[in-house]
């Protein structure tokens, strides 16, 4: 670090340091003398421990976000929940032709709120070195998963019995039943999840300055990530239980918790510069749900009866909620493994955030 002090002070990411080290003949064997497995790991620690403007090497204190989110972002975190709660109340109170209009207005308002939250919400999207010039668009995949949470199970149930016989009317007992518990619970969970993930970002960057090496940093950040995930899912479970009690409908714990975990991990990875993995996971879950629905309708064609057997047996054994629970749960588990690896690195937290 003393020999490459100037490089560490001006480097924009660990890869620049690694390239410089390799250009000067530093190999994996040399890195092993410093207790690192390769040059990239050595460069990552040097990037996290760049000296201050003093003569002695000191830890770089990353530009941590404020511990108090701005009022604008707090309002954005509350907005989806308030709109979804108002939409459910509107569907319960309106009758006849006013109900579809209420549903359409609620869907448009909620979609705009989710878009605003993803673009400007908490935690903020940092100017991270891992982030490319083009970010995968996650809004469409997120909206599909949320729409399936409200309409997918009802469509799958009636499709297995030869339906649907009509369009959704906004009620759980209509020709295309609507699940009104998961979506408001997920929307209301945005505010506590935003605060918890913001706290994770702040505490992780503070621990970066206190850790003595990368191994110690990873050992402290990974439990913090698991604790944040558990707290978010606990809050979501409470909201699902409250929604089921108030609306007198099944709480749909499996579908809601797995989708909540998937969206939370995708958001965390995105704001820390790993949007591609989040996009792949969301797309995989969305395609799995879409293929499950398509297989049921395709099985009605002559000679295609066998295509609907897997979904039919799965629903018969575990209910229609098993399809989104399996799709979102498996993708969330894969994202969790990826997040434990990537967010346990110092370079995932060392970059400052974009200006206000």
KAZIPE-V638324 format. One record per pair of residues at least 24 apart in sequence whose C-alpha atoms are under 10 Angstrom apart, sorted by the first residue. I is the first residue (numbers start at 1). GAP is how many residues later the second one is. If there is no record, write none. Layout:
I;GAP
I;GAP
This chain:
1;42
1;44
1;45
1;46
1;48
1;49
1;50
1;56
2;48
2;49
2;53
2;54
2;55
4;42
4;46
5;41
5;45
5;46
5;47
5;52
6;44
6;45
7;39
7;40
7;43
8;35
8;38
8;39
8;40
8;41
8;42
8;43
9;37
9;38
9;40
9;41
9;42
9;43
9;44
9;51
10;37
10;40
11;35
11;36
11;39
12;35
12;116
12;117
12;339
13;30
13;31
13;34
13;35
13;115
13;116
13;117
13;334
13;337
13;338
14;25
14;26
14;27
14;28
14;29
14;30
14;31
14;32
14;33
14;34
14;115
14;116
14;332
14;333
14;336
15;24
15;25
15;26
15;28
15;29
15;32
15;114
15;115
16;24
16;27
16;28
16;31
17;25
17;26
17;27
17;29
17;30
18;24
18;25
18;26
18;28
18;29
19;24
36;178
36;179
41;173
41;304
41;305
41;306
42;172
43;304
44;170
44;301
44;302
44;303
44;304
44;306
45;167
45;168
45;169
45;170
45;300
45;301
45;302
46;167
46;300
46;301
47;299
47;300
47;303
47;304
48;160
48;161
48;165
48;166
48;297
48;298
48;299
48;300
48;301
48;302
48;303
49;159
49;160
49;163
49;164
49;297
49;301
58;151
59;149
59;150
59;151
59;152
59;153
60;148
60;149
60;290
61;144
61;145
61;146
61;147
61;148
61;149
61;289
62;143
62;144
62;146
62;147
62;287
62;288
62;289
62;290
62;291
63;139
63;142
63;143
63;286
63;287
63;288
63;289
63;290
64;137
64;138
64;139
64;140
64;141
64;142
64;285
64;286
64;287
64;288
64;289
65;58
65;59
65;61
65;133
65;134
65;136
65;137
65;138
65;140
65;287
65;288
65;289
66;132
66;133
66;135
66;136
67;128
67;131
67;132
67;134
67;135
67;136
68;127
68;130
68;131
69;52
69;53
69;54
69;55
69;125
69;126
69;129
69;130
70;51
70;52
70;286
72;48
72;49
72;50
73;43
73;44
73;47
73;48
73;49
73;50
73;51
73;118
73;121
74;43
74;47
74;48
74;116
74;117
74;118
74;120
74;121
75;42
75;46
75;116
76;37
76;38
76;39
76;40
76;41
76;42
76;44
76;45
76;46
76;114
76;115
76;118
77;36
77;37
77;39
77;40
77;41
77;43
77;44
77;45
77;110
77;111
77;112
77;113
77;114
77;115
77;116
77;117
77;118
78;35
78;39
78;109
78;110
78;111
78;112
78;113
78;114
78;116
79;30
79;31
79;33
79;34
79;35
79;37
79;38
79;108
79;109
79;111
79;112
80;29
80;30
80;31
80;32
80;33
80;34
80;35
80;36
80;37
80;103
80;104
80;106
80;107
80;108
80;109
80;110
80;111
81;29
81;32
81;33
81;102
81;103
81;104
81;105
81;106
81;107
81;108
81;109
81;110
82;28
82;31
82;102
82;105
82;106
83;24
83;26
83;27
83;28
83;30
83;101
83;104
83;105
84;25
84;26
84;29
84;96
84;99
84;100
84;101
84;102
84;103
84;104
85;95
85;96
85;98
85;99
85;100
85;102
85;103
86;98
87;93
87;97
88;82
88;83
88;92
88;93
88;95
88;96
88;159
89;158
90;80
91;78
91;79
91;80
91;89
92;78
92;79
92;88
92;155
94;76
95;74
95;75
96;73
97;72
99;70
99;71
99;72
100;67
100;68
100;69
100;70
102;68
103;65
103;66
103;67
107;36
107;40
110;33
110;77
111;28
111;29
111;31
111;32
111;35
113;74
114;25
114;28
114;29
114;73
114;76
115;24
115;25
115;27
115;28
117;73
117;77
118;24
118;149
118;152
118;153
121;69
121;70
121;73
121;77
122;68
122;69
122;71
122;72
122;73
122;74
122;75
122;76
122;77
122;79
122;145
122;146
122;149
123;70
123;71
123;72
123;73
123;74
123;75
123;76
123;77
123;78
123;79
123;144
123;145
123;148
123;149
123;230
124;70
124;73
124;74
124;77
124;144
124;146
124;147
124;148
124;229
124;230
124;231
124;232
125;142
125;143
125;145
125;146
125;147
125;148
125;228
125;229
126;144
126;145
126;146
126;147
126;223
126;225
126;226
126;227
126;228
126;229
127;144
127;145
127;146
127;224
127;225
127;226
127;227
127;228
128;142
128;143
128;144
128;145
128;146
128;219
128;220
128;221
128;222
128;223
128;224
128;225
128;226
129;143
129;144
129;145
129;218
129;219
129;221
129;222
129;223
130;142
130;143
130;144
130;145
130;217
130;218
130;221
131;139
131;140
131;141
131;142
131;143
131;144
131;145
132;141
132;142
132;143
132;144
134;141
134;142
135;135
135;138
135;139
135;140
135;141
135;144
136;134
136;139
136;140
136;141
136;142
136;143
136;144
137;138
137;139
137;142
138;128
138;129
138;132
138;137
138;138
138;140
138;141
138;142
138;144
138;145
139;140
139;143
140;142
140;143
140;146
141;138
141;139
141;140
141;141
141;142
141;143
141;144
141;145
141;146
142;117
142;120
142;121
142;124
142;137
142;140
142;141
142;144
143;143
144;138
144;139
144;141
144;142
144;143
144;145
144;146
145;114
145;118
145;137
145;138
145;140
145;141
145;142
145;144
145;145
145;179
145;183
146;36
146;37
146;40
146;41
146;110
146;113
146;114
146;117
146;140
147;36
148;30
148;31
148;35
148;107
148;138
148;141
148;142
148;176
149;29
149;30
149;31
149;32
149;33
149;34
149;37
149;103
149;106
149;107
149;110
149;172
149;175
150;27
150;28
150;29
150;30
150;31
150;32
150;33
150;34
151;25
151;26
151;27
151;28
151;29
152;24
152;25
152;26
152;27
152;137
152;138
152;141
152;168
152;169
152;171
152;172
153;24
153;25
153;26
153;102
153;140
153;162
153;166
153;167
153;168
153;169
153;170
153;171
154;24
154;25
154;166
154;167
155;138
155;165
156;136
156;137
156;138
156;140
156;141
156;155
156;156
156;159
156;163
156;164
156;165
156;167
157;136
157;155
157;158
157;162
157;163
157;164
159;134
159;137
159;138
160;133
160;136
160;137
160;139
160;140
160;148
160;151
160;152
160;155
160;160
162;134
162;135
162;138
163;134
172;77
179;70
179;71
179;72
179;73
180;63
180;64
180;67
180;69
180;70
180;71
181;58
181;59
181;60
181;61
181;62
181;63
181;64
181;65
181;66
181;67
181;68
181;69
181;70
181;71
181;72
181;75
182;54
182;57
182;58
182;59
182;61
182;62
182;68
182;69
182;70
182;71
182;73
182;74
182;75
182;77
182;78
183;57
183;60
183;73
184;55
184;56
184;59
185;50
185;51
185;52
185;53
185;54
185;55
185;56
185;57
185;58
185;59
185;66
185;71
185;75
186;49
186;50
186;51
186;53
186;54
186;70
186;71
186;73
186;74
186;77
187;49
187;52
187;73
188;47
188;48
188;51
188;52
189;43
189;44
189;46
189;47
189;48
189;49
189;50
189;51
189;71
190;42
190;46
190;70
190;74
192;39
192;40
192;43
192;44
193;35
193;36
193;38
193;39
193;40
193;42
193;43
193;67
193;71
194;38
194;70
194;73
194;74
195;37
196;31
196;32
196;33
196;35
196;36
197;28
197;31
197;32
197;35
197;67
197;68
197;70
197;71
198;30
198;70
199;25
199;29
200;24
200;25
200;27
200;28
200;29
200;68
201;24
201;67
201;70
201;71
201;148
202;147
204;139
204;140
204;142
204;144
204;145
204;146
205;141
205;143
205;144
205;145
205;146
205;147
206;143
207;139
207;142
208;137
208;138
208;139
208;141
208;142
209;137
209;141
211;135
213;133
214;130
214;131
214;132
214;133
215;129
215;130
215;131
216;128
217;127
217;128
217;129
218;122
218;123
218;124
218;125
218;126
218;127
218;128
219;125
220;124
221;119
221;122
221;123
221;124
221;125
222;117
222;118
222;119
222;120
222;121
222;122
222;123
223;117
223;121
224;120
225;40
225;43
225;111
225;114
225;115
225;118
225;119
226;110
226;113
226;114
228;36
229;31
229;32
229;35
229;36
229;107
230;31
232;25
232;28
232;29
232;32
233;24
233;25
233;27
233;28
233;31
236;24
236;25
252;69
252;73
253;68
253;72
254;67
254;68
254;69
254;70
254;71
254;72
254;74
254;75
255;65
255;66
255;67
255;68
255;69
255;70
255;71
255;72
255;73
255;74
256;65
256;68
256;69
256;72
257;68
257;71
257;72
258;66
258;67
258;68
258;69
258;70
258;71
258;72
258;73
258;74
258;75
259;26
259;65
259;66
259;67
259;68
259;69
259;70
259;72
259;73
260;68
260;69
260;72
261;67
261;68
261;70
261;71
261;72
261;74
261;75
262;65
262;66
262;67
262;68
262;69
262;70
262;71
262;72
262;73
262;74
263;65
263;69
263;72
264;68
264;71
264;72
265;66
265;67
265;68
265;69
265;70
265;71
265;73
265;74
266;65
266;66
266;69
266;70
266;73
268;71
268;75
269;66
269;67
269;69
269;70
269;73
269;74
269;79
271;77
271;82
272;67
272;70
272;71
272;75
272;76
272;77
272;78
272;79
272;81
273;69
273;70
273;75
273;76
273;78
274;64
274;65
274;68
274;69
274;74
277;57
277;58
277;61
277;62
278;53
278;54
278;57
278;60
278;61
280;51
280;55
281;46
281;47
281;49
281;50
281;51
281;52
281;53
281;54
282;45
282;46
282;49
282;50
282;53
283;48
284;43
284;44
284;46
284;47
285;38
285;39
285;40
285;41
285;42
285;43
285;44
285;45
285;46
285;47
286;38
286;41
286;42
287;40
288;35
288;36
288;38
288;39
288;40
289;34
289;35
289;36
289;37
289;38
289;39
290;34
292;31
292;32
292;35
293;30
